[in-house]
């Protein structure tokens, strides 16, 4: 049984690895609980959009996860971890225990990566209407300064660009997986006005990009490494 100790703090380095049971087996649950006073933007199935959020969970689930209630499932997992209030919930079939952390000038990123199913965003053919299976490259970012709504959205774009850069540098020949998710957190208030920009050449966008790039490269390097030659 994984430890149930919950570390709570504003740093992503404080994220705790807990556990949950699914299909008769224990799976890791990554929990970051900075508490009140944070705004987040996310594409996650639970707590997506922009708003005040108190925590983030990244749940590893079995390959072929087929539950049709992921939102309710994530809420139950958060409650079981002792979390309350509004939060963000992500899922992945990739190893959450193998998360990678990077920081740059106060910007922090944690990335979990499963890249067995990957490709380029723009491909021929229509998309589907069914919910995507959980999986993939999940990015959690924390900045120490408030951001406007526009800058939060800008930060998501910057994080995505940095992810793609890392994949291309590693030879993945892909822009990501079909189910990648991202969450960016920033204080709701600060001593100075909220930052209006988070593009890759802005002060905080550049730091965010470098942190995400480093964490993504570290998370994806081993899965993308060529198999060892047989002797």
BELLINLIN-V336636 format. One record per residue. N is the residue number from 1. OMEGA is omega in whole degrees, 0 to 359 (* if undefined). D_LAST is the distance of its C-alpha to the last C-alpha in Angstrom with 1 decimal. Layout:
# BELLINLIN-V336636
N,OMEGA,D_LAST ; N,OMEGA,D_LAST
This chain:
# BELLINLIN-V336636
1,179,39.2 ; 2,180,38.5 ; 3,182,41.3 ; 4,179,44.3 ; 5,180,45.3 ; 6,176,46.1 ; 7,182,45.9 ; 8,179,48.4 ; 9,184,48.6 ; 10,183,48.7 ; 11,175,45.3 ; 12,176,42.2 ; 13,179,40.6 ; 14,182,42.9 ; 15,184,41.2 ; 16,176,40.8 ; 17,178,38.1 ; 18,180,40.1 ; 19,174,39.4 ; 20,183,40.8 ; 21,177,40.5 ; 22,181,39.7 ; 23,175,39.1 ; 24,181,39.3 ; 25,178,36.5 ; 26,180,36.8 ; 27,181,35.4 ; 28,177,35.6 ; 29,179,38.6 ; 30,185,38.8 ; 31,171,42.4 ; 32,186,44.0 ; 33,180,47.8 ; 34,178,49.6 ; 35,183,52.9 ; 36,177,55.8 ; 37,179,56.5 ; 38,170,53.5 ; 39,181,53.4 ; 40,170,50.2 ; 41,184,49.2 ; 42,172,46.5 ; 43,184,45.2 ; 44,180,44.4 ; 45,175,45.8 ; 46,177,47.9 ; 47,179,50.0 ; 48,184,49.1 ; 49,181,51.4 ; 50,177,53.2 ; 51,178,55.1 ; 52,181,55.4 ; 53,185,52.6 ; 54,186,52.1 ; 55,174,48.5 ; 56,172,45.1 ; 57,176,42.8 ; 58,189,39.3 ; 59,171,38.6 ; 60,181,35.2 ; 61,183,35.8 ; 62,172,33.9 ; 63,183,31.9 ; 64,177,34.5 ; 65,188,37.4 ; 66,178,40.4 ; 67,181,43.4 ; 68,181,46.2 ; 69,184,47.7 ; 70,180,45.2 ; 71,179,48.2 ; 72,179,49.8 ; 73,180,46.5 ; 74,177,45.8 ; 75,178,49.4 ; 76,179,49.1 ; 77,179,45.9 ; 78,179,47.7 ; 79,179,50.8 ; 80,178,48.7 ; 81,178,47.3 ; 82,182,50.9 ; 83,175,51.1 ; 84,183,54.3 ; 85,183,55.7 ; 86,179,54.0 ; 87,181,50.2 ; 88,179,47.1 ; 89,177,44.6 ; 90,177,41.2 ; 91,177,38.6 ; 92,171,34.9 ; 93,178,32.2 ; 94,181,29.8 ; 95,176,29.3 ; 96,178,32.5 ; 97,180,31.3 ; 98,179,28.7 ; 99,176,31.5 ; 100,183,31.5 ; 101,174,34.7 ; 102,179,35.8 ; 103,178,39.2 ; 104,175,41.0 ; 105,181,44.7 ; 106,173,45.7 ; 107,182,43.8 ; 108,179,41.2 ; 109,171,38.6 ; 110,183,36.5 ; 111,167,33.9 ; 112,189,32.0 ; 113,166,29.6 ; 114,190,28.2 ; 115,178,27.2 ; 116,176,25.9 ; 117,184,29.0 ; 118,179,29.9 ; 119,180,31.6 ; 120,184,34.5 ; 121,183,38.0 ; 122,179,39.9 ; 123,179,38.8 ; 124,176,41.0 ; 125,181,42.6 ; 126,175,44.7 ; 127,180,43.7 ; 128,179,44.3 ; 129,179,47.0 ; 130,179,45.3 ; 131,179,44.1 ; 132,175,40.4 ; 133,178,38.0 ; 134,179,37.2 ; 135,142,33.9 ; 136,183,32.3 ; 137,177,33.0 ; 138,183,36.0 ; 139,174,37.6 ; 140,184,40.3 ; 141,174,42.2 ; 142,175,45.0 ; 143,183,47.4 ; 144,183,50.2 ; 145,177,52.9 ; 146,177,54.8 ; 147,171,54.1 ; 148,176,56.4 ; 149,181,55.5 ; 150,180,54.6 ; 151,175,52.4 ; 152,177,50.6 ; 153,177,49.8 ; 154,180,48.8 ; 155,176,46.4 ; 156,179,44.7 ; 157,180,44.2 ; 158,178,42.9 ; 159,180,40.4 ; 160,177,39.2 ; 161,180,38.9 ; 162,177,36.9 ; 163,181,34.5 ; 164,178,34.1 ; 165,180,33.5 ; 166,180,30.7 ; 167,180,29.0 ; 168,179,29.4 ; 169,179,28.1 ; 170,179,24.9 ; 171,183,24.5 ; 172,183,25.7 ; 173,184,28.0 ; 174,175,30.5 ; 175,180,33.7 ; 176,175,32.9 ; 177,183,33.1 ; 178,187,36.2 ; 179,178,37.2 ; 180,177,36.8 ; 181,182,39.6 ; 182,175,41.1 ; 183,177,43.7 ; 184,181,45.5 ; 185,178,48.0 ; 186,178,50.7 ; 187,178,53.9 ; 188,182,56.9 ; 189,178,59.2 ; 190,180,59.1 ; 191,180,61.3 ; 192,177,60.8 ; 193,180,61.0 ; 194,177,58.0 ; 195,182,55.5 ; 196,184,56.1 ; 197,174,52.8 ; 198,175,49.1 ; 199,187,47.6 ; 200,178,44.7 ; 201,172,47.1 ; 202,183,49.5 ; 203,184,49.2 ; 204,175,47.9 ; 205,178,46.0 ; 206,179,44.0 ; 207,176,43.2 ; 208,182,42.3 ; 209,181,40.0 ; 210,179,38.1 ; 211,180,37.8 ; 212,180,36.6 ; 213,181,34.2 ; 214,181,32.6 ; 215,179,32.4 ; 216,178,31.1 ; 217,181,28.3 ; 218,182,27.3 ; 219,186,27.6 ; 220,186,25.6 ; 221,183,22.9 ; 222,178,20.5 ; 223,182,21.2 ; 224,181,20.8 ; 225,179,17.5 ; 226,180,14.8 ; 227,180,12.1 ; 228,181,9.0 ; 229,177,6.3 ; 230,179,3.7 ; 231,*,0.0
